[in-house]
Amino acid sequence: MENSFTAVYEKLDDWYIGYVQELPGANVQERTLEEARESLREAIELILISNRELAEQQLSGKDVVREEINVKL
């Protein structure tokens, strides 16, 4: 599965602050723009994996319908 997100990077003094507009909690602070990009990719992966695991735990034993949904913006 491949998703696209909007990354925003702001230079503050000696740091790059990065966050993802569509994913609250995905934010980083690094010395270089490239480090911020890589850290933000990792943050996105970790958040999505964690959210999926939490949802799996909450749905365990419940009668649910699970399906993929595509949205084009």
C-alpha positions in Angstrom: 0.0 0.0 0.0 1.3 3.4 -0.9 0.0 6.7 0.4 0.9 10.3 -0.3 1.0 13.0 2.4 1.8 16.7 2.5 5.0 17.3 4.4 5.7 20.9 5.6 9.2 21.9 6.7 10.1 25.1 8.5 13.6 26.3 9.2 13.9 27.7 12.7 17.4 28.8 13.7 19.6 25.7 13.3 16.7 23.2 13.1 14.2 22.0 10.6 10.8 21.4 12.0 8.6 19.0 9.9 5.1 17.8 10.1 2.4 16.1 8.0 -0.7 18.2 7.4 -3.0 15.1 7.1 -1.7 13.2 10.1 -1.7 14.8 13.5 1.2 13.7 15.7 3.6 13.2 12.8 6.2 15.9 13.5 10.0 16.0 13.8 12.9 18.2 14.5 16.3 17.7 12.9 19.5 19.6 12.0 19.2 19.0 8.2 16.3 19.0 5.7 17.3 15.5 4.6 17.3 14.2 8.2 13.9 15.8 8.8 12.5 14.1 5.6 13.8 10.7 6.7 12.6 11.1 10.3 9.2 12.2 9.0 8.9 9.1 6.8 9.7 7.0 9.9 7.2 8.9 12.0 4.4 8.3 9.4 5.2 4.6 9.3 5.2 4.2 13.0 1.9 6.1 13.5 0.1 4.1 10.8 1.4 0.8 12.2 0.5 1.8 15.7 -3.0 3.0 14.7 -3.7 -0.3 12.8 -2.6 -2.4 15.8 -4.8 -0.4 18.2 -7.7 -0.7 15.9 -7.1 -4.5 15.6 -7.2 -4.8 19.4 -10.4 -2.8 19.7 -12.1 -4.8 17.0 -11.0 -8.2 18.2 -14.0 -10.5 18.6 -16.5 -8.0 17.0 -18.6 -8.6 13.9 -17.2 -6.0 11.5 -16.9 -5.4 7.8 -13.4 -4.4 6.7 -12.8 -3.1 3.2 -10.3 -0.8 1.4 -11.6 2.6 0.5 -9.9 4.9 -2.0 -10.3 8.7 -2.0 -8.9 10.9 -4.7 -8.3 14.6 -3.9 
